[in-house]
Amino acid sequence: WGVAVAGLLLAGTAASTSQSADAPAGRTIVIENLQFNPQVLAVKAGERITWVNKDLFPHTATAGAKAFDSKAIAPSAVWTWVAQKPGTYTYVCAFHPTMKGTITVQ
């Protein structure tokens, strides 16, 4: 009986793994020590980019031409943007303009 349960658990794991493999890919940018890391990122159209704020104060990810704007990302919070349109997007933290990053969407 234990083997049957283990088999079901493994089957469920395999199914969820294949489902997540079909989901759009994602990338992470960590905000820490007043920096975006990585500062330069290349992604494909349709990829999710998630900013994770590990600093003790809020930050933004604000691109030019209103391409995207996270508004304030609180400490320990995240914000996600899906890159749809190919191009190069430079962005800054509106609160700390020396923090800069670039995303190239292919």
Buried (B, 14 or more C-beta within 10 A) or exposed (E): EEEEEEEEEEEEEEEEEEEEEEEEEEBBBBBEEEBBBBEEBEBEEEBBBEBBBEBEEBBBBBBEEEBBEBEBBEEEBBBEBEBEEEEEBEBBBBEBEEBBBBBEBE
